[in-house]
Amino acid sequence: MIAALQAAGFPGVEAEGEVIHARLWSASVEFSATPEAGGWRLAVQWPVRASAAQVDGWNAANPTARMDVHQGETRVSMWLAEGDAAAVQHWAAVAEAAVATLIGWRRNQRAPGEGM
């Protein structure tokens, strides 16, 4: 998986035990890749708590990349088979879309004058 993530252009790829960490881009959020059932579970979390309607909407539009609230933050995760380079590329697009969506949701939660 390390080689697949590096080949896909993700920076900062490193292993911590069985879990691999990488960044979507150099100044971006980190995501994890955890071995699971003959493949890998990739996941990105963002410090915003999505509503049930937001989670349901995301999941309806993105059936391969499920959203939930995990440890108080919104998480998007996707399972991919070992060696599936196309799925790694798909993850890149889905994770970018998730982060953009979550940033928008967080901005909409802010009170006037709260700041950036």
CYANA upper distance limits for C-alpha pairs under 8 A (distance plus 0.5 A):
  1 MET  CA      5 LEU  CA      6.64
  1 MET  CA     82 GLU  CA      7.73
  1 MET  CA     83 GLY  CA      7.82
  2 ILE  CA      6 GLN  CA      6.69
  2 ILE  CA     13 VAL  CA      7.15
  2 ILE  CA     14 GLU  CA      7.85
  2 ILE  CA     15 ALA  CA      8.36
  2 ILE  CA     20 ILE  CA      7.71
  3 ALA  CA      7 ALA  CA      6.46
  4 ALA  CA      8 ALA  CA      6.66
  4 ALA  CA     83 GLY  CA      7.82
  4 ALA  CA     85 ALA  CA      7.10
  4 ALA  CA     88 VAL  CA      7.83
  5 LEU  CA      9 GLY  CA      7.03
  5 LEU  CA     10 PHE  CA      6.18
  5 LEU  CA     13 VAL  CA      7.62
  5 LEU  CA     22 ALA  CA      8.32
  5 LEU  CA     88 VAL  CA      7.59
  6 GLN  CA     10 PHE  CA      5.96
  6 GLN  CA     11 PRO  CA      7.44
  6 GLN  CA     13 VAL  CA      7.25
  8 ALA  CA     85 ALA  CA      8.44
  8 ALA  CA     88 VAL  CA      7.51
  8 ALA  CA     89 GLN  CA      7.07
 10 PHE  CA     22 ALA  CA      6.85
 10 PHE  CA     23 ARG  CA      6.41
 10 PHE  CA     24 LEU  CA      6.24
 10 PHE  CA     25 TRP  CA      6.76
 11 PRO  CA     22 ALA  CA      6.62
 11 PRO  CA     23 ARG  CA      6.02
 11 PRO  CA     24 LEU  CA      7.55
 11 PRO  CA     25 TRP  CA      6.60
 11 PRO  CA     26 SER  CA      6.48
 12 GLY  CA     21 HIS  CA      7.91
 12 GLY  CA     22 ALA  CA      5.53
 12 GLY  CA     23 ARG  CA      6.36
 12 GLY  CA     26 SER  CA      8.00
 13 VAL  CA     20 ILE  CA      7.42
 13 VAL  CA     21 HIS  CA      6.12
 13 VAL  CA     22 ALA  CA      4.77
 13 VAL  CA     23 ARG  CA      7.64
 14 GLU  CA     20 ILE  CA      6.14
 14 GLU  CA     21 HIS  CA      5.96
 14 GLU  CA     22 ALA  CA      7.04
 15 ALA  CA     19 VAL  CA      6.26
 15 ALA  CA     20 ILE  CA      4.74
 15 ALA  CA     21 HIS  CA      6.65
 16 GLU  CA     20 ILE  CA      6.56
 16 GLU  CA     21 HIS  CA      8.03
 18 GLU  CA     34 THR  CA      7.22
 18 GLU  CA     35 PRO  CA      7.45
 19 VAL  CA     32 SER  CA      7.20
 19 VAL  CA     33 ALA  CA      6.29
 19 VAL  CA     34 THR  CA      5.34
 19 VAL  CA     35 PRO  CA      7.63
 20 ILE  CA     32 SER  CA      6.10
 20 ILE  CA     33 ALA  CA      5.48
 20 ILE  CA     34 THR  CA      7.01
 21 HIS  CA     30 GLU  CA      7.12
 21 HIS  CA     31 PHE  CA      6.28
 21 HIS  CA     32 SER  CA      5.05
 21 HIS  CA     33 ALA  CA      6.84
 22 ALA  CA     30 GLU  CA      5.99
 22 ALA  CA     31 PHE  CA      6.08
 22 ALA  CA     32 SER  CA      6.97
 23 ARG  CA     27 ALA  CA      8.40
 23 ARG  CA     28 SER  CA      6.55
 23 ARG  CA     29 VAL  CA      6.25
 23 ARG  CA     30 GLU  CA      4.79
 23 ARG  CA     31 PHE  CA      6.47
 24 LEU  CA     28 SER  CA      6.35
 24 LEU  CA     29 VAL  CA      6.87
 24 LEU  CA     30 GLU  CA      7.06
 24 LEU  CA     31 PHE  CA      7.78
 24 LEU  CA     92 ALA  CA      7.55
 24 LEU  CA     95 ALA  CA      8.17
 24 LEU  CA     96 GLU  CA      7.91
 25 TRP  CA     29 VAL  CA      8.17
 29 VAL  CA     44 VAL  CA      8.25
 30 GLU  CA     44 VAL  CA      7.34
 31 PHE  CA     42 LEU  CA      7.44
 31 PHE  CA     43 ALA  CA      6.05
 31 PHE  CA     44 VAL  CA      5.05
 31 PHE  CA     45 GLN  CA      7.83
 32 SER  CA     41 ARG  CA      8.36
 32 SER  CA     42 LEU  CA      6.00
 32 SER  CA     43 ALA  CA      5.88
 32 SER  CA     44 VAL  CA      7.16
 33 ALA  CA     40 TRP  CA      6.51
 33 ALA  CA     41 ARG  CA      5.94
 33 ALA  CA     42 LEU  CA      4.85
 33 ALA  CA     43 ALA  CA      7.11
 34 THR  CA     40 TRP  CA      5.93
 34 THR  CA     41 ARG  CA      5.63
 34 THR  CA     42 LEU  CA      7.01
 35 PRO  CA     39 GLY  CA      6.41
 35 PRO  CA     40 TRP  CA      4.98
 35 PRO  CA     41 ARG  CA      6.77
 36 GLU  CA     40 TRP  CA      5.64
 36 GLU  CA     41 ARG  CA      6.60
 36 GLU  CA     79 TRP  CA      8.46
 38 GLY  CA     81 ALA  CA      7.21
 38 GLY  CA     82 GLU  CA      7.29
 39 GLY  CA     79 TRP  CA      7.42
 39 GLY  CA     80 LEU  CA      6.10
 39 GLY  CA     81 ALA  CA      4.79
 39 GLY  CA     82 GLU  CA      5.19
 40 TRP  CA     79 TRP  CA      6.07
 40 TRP  CA     80 LEU  CA      5.86
 40 TRP  CA     81 ALA  CA      6.87
 40 TRP  CA     82 GLU  CA      7.22
 41 ARG  CA     77 SER  CA      7.05
 41 ARG  CA     78 MET  CA      6.12
 41 ARG  CA     79 TRP  CA      4.90
 41 ARG  CA     80 LEU  CA      7.01
 42 LEU  CA     77 SER  CA      5.87
 42 LEU  CA     78 MET  CA      5.83
 42 LEU  CA     79 TRP  CA      6.81
 42 LEU  CA     80 LEU  CA      8.28
 42 LEU  CA     91 TRP  CA      8.36
 43 ALA  CA     75 ARG  CA      7.12
 43 ALA  CA     76 VAL  CA      6.08
 43 ALA  CA     77 SER  CA      4.60
 43 ALA  CA     78 MET  CA      7.05
 44 VAL  CA     75 ARG  CA      6.10
 44 VAL  CA     76 VAL  CA      6.03
 44 VAL  CA     77 SER  CA      7.01
 44 VAL  CA     95 ALA  CA      7.51
 45 GLN  CA     73 GLU  CA      6.74
 45 GLN  CA     74 THR  CA      6.01
 45 GLN  CA     75 ARG  CA      4.72
 45 GLN  CA     76 VAL  CA      7.01
 46 TRP  CA     73 GLU  CA      6.23
 46 TRP  CA     74 THR  CA      5.96
 46 TRP  CA     75 ARG  CA      7.01
 46 TRP  CA     99 VAL  CA      7.81
 46 TRP  CA    102 LEU  CA      7.30
 47 PRO  CA     72 GLY  CA      8.13
 47 PRO  CA     73 GLU  CA      5.43
 47 PRO  CA     74 THR  CA      7.11
 48 VAL  CA     72 GLY  CA      8.14
 48 VAL  CA     73 GLU  CA      5.83
 48 VAL  CA     74 THR  CA      6.32
 48 VAL  CA    102 LEU  CA      7.53
 48 VAL  CA    105 TRP  CA      8.06
 48 VAL  CA    106 ARG  CA      6.35
 49 ARG  CA     69 VAL  CA      7.01
 49 ARG  CA     72 GLY  CA      6.73
 49 ARG  CA     73 GLU  CA      5.75
 49 ARG  CA     74 THR  CA      5.92
 50 ALA  CA     54 GLN  CA      6.33
 50 ALA  CA     55 VAL  CA      6.74
 50 ALA  CA     68 ASP  CA      8.49
 50 ALA  CA     69 VAL  CA      7.45
 50 ALA  CA     73 GLU  CA      8.35
 50 ALA  CA     74 THR  CA      6.48
 50 ALA  CA    105 TRP  CA      8.14
 51 SER  CA     55 VAL  CA      6.75
 52 ALA  CA     56 ASP  CA      6.56
 53 ALA  CA     57 GLY  CA      6.53
 54 GLN  CA     58 TRP  CA      6.64
 55 VAL  CA     59 ASN  CA      6.58
 55 VAL  CA     67 MET  CA      6.32
 55 VAL  CA     68 ASP  CA      6.88
 56 ASP  CA     60 ALA  CA      6.59
 57 GLY  CA     61 ALA  CA      6.84
 58 TRP  CA     62 ASN  CA      6.37
 58 TRP  CA     66 ARG  CA      8.14
 58 TRP  CA     67 MET  CA      7.25
 59 ASN  CA     63 PRO  CA      5.89
 59 ASN  CA     65 ALA  CA      7.70
 59 ASN  CA     66 ARG  CA      5.99
 59 ASN  CA     67 MET  CA      6.63
 62 ASN  CA     66 ARG  CA      7.25
 64 THR  CA     78 MET  CA      6.63
 64 THR  CA     79 TRP  CA      8.25
 65 ALA  CA     76 VAL  CA      6.65
 65 ALA  CA     77 SER  CA      5.81
 65 ALA  CA     78 MET  CA      5.06
 65 ALA  CA     79 TRP  CA      8.29
 65 ALA  CA     94 VAL  CA      7.73
 66 ARG  CA     76 VAL  CA      5.99
 66 ARG  CA     77 SER  CA      6.00
 66 ARG  CA     78 MET  CA      6.98
 67 MET  CA     74 THR  CA      7.47
 67 MET  CA     75 ARG  CA      6.03
 67 MET  CA     76 VAL  CA      4.84
 67 MET  CA     77 SER  CA      7.06
 68 ASP  CA     74 THR  CA      6.32
 68 ASP  CA     75 ARG  CA      5.90
 68 ASP  CA     76 VAL  CA      7.09
 69 VAL  CA     73 GLU  CA      5.88
 69 VAL  CA     74 THR  CA      4.91
 69 VAL  CA     75 ARG  CA      6.30
 70 HIS  CA     74 THR  CA      6.62
 70 HIS  CA     75 ARG  CA      6.69
 74 THR  CA    102 LEU  CA      8.48
 76 VAL  CA     95 ALA  CA      7.97
 76 VAL  CA     98 ALA  CA      7.55
 78 MET  CA     91 TRP  CA      7.78
 80 LEU  CA     84 ASP  CA      7.29
 80 LEU  CA     87 ALA  CA      6.73
 80 LEU  CA     88 VAL  CA      8.13
 81 ALA  CA     87 ALA  CA      8.43
 84 ASP  CA     88 VAL  CA      7.15
 85 ALA  CA     89 GLN  CA      6.99
 86 ALA  CA     90 HIS  CA      6.69
 87 ALA  CA     91 TRP  CA      6.54
 88 VAL  CA     92 ALA  CA      6.94
 89 GLN  CA     93 ALA  CA      7.17
 90 HIS  CA     94 VAL  CA      6.68
 91 TRP  CA     95 ALA  CA      6.26
 92 ALA  CA     96 GLU  CA      6.70
 93 ALA  CA     97 ALA  CA      6.75
 94 VAL  CA     98 ALA  CA      6.55
 95 ALA  CA     99 VAL  CA      6.67
 96 GLU  CA    100 ALA  CA      6.74
 97 ALA  CA    101 THR  CA      6.61
 98 ALA  CA    102 LEU  CA      6.53
 99 VAL  CA    103 ILE  CA      6.52
100 ALA  CA    104 GLY  CA      6.86
101 THR  CA    105 TRP  CA      6.80
102 LEU  CA    106 ARG  CA      6.61
103 ILE  CA    107 ARG  CA      6.68
104 GLY  CA    108 ASN  CA      6.73
105 TRP  CA    109 GLN  CA      6.93
106 ARG  CA    110 ARG  CA      7.17
110 ARG  CA    114 GLU  CA      6.68
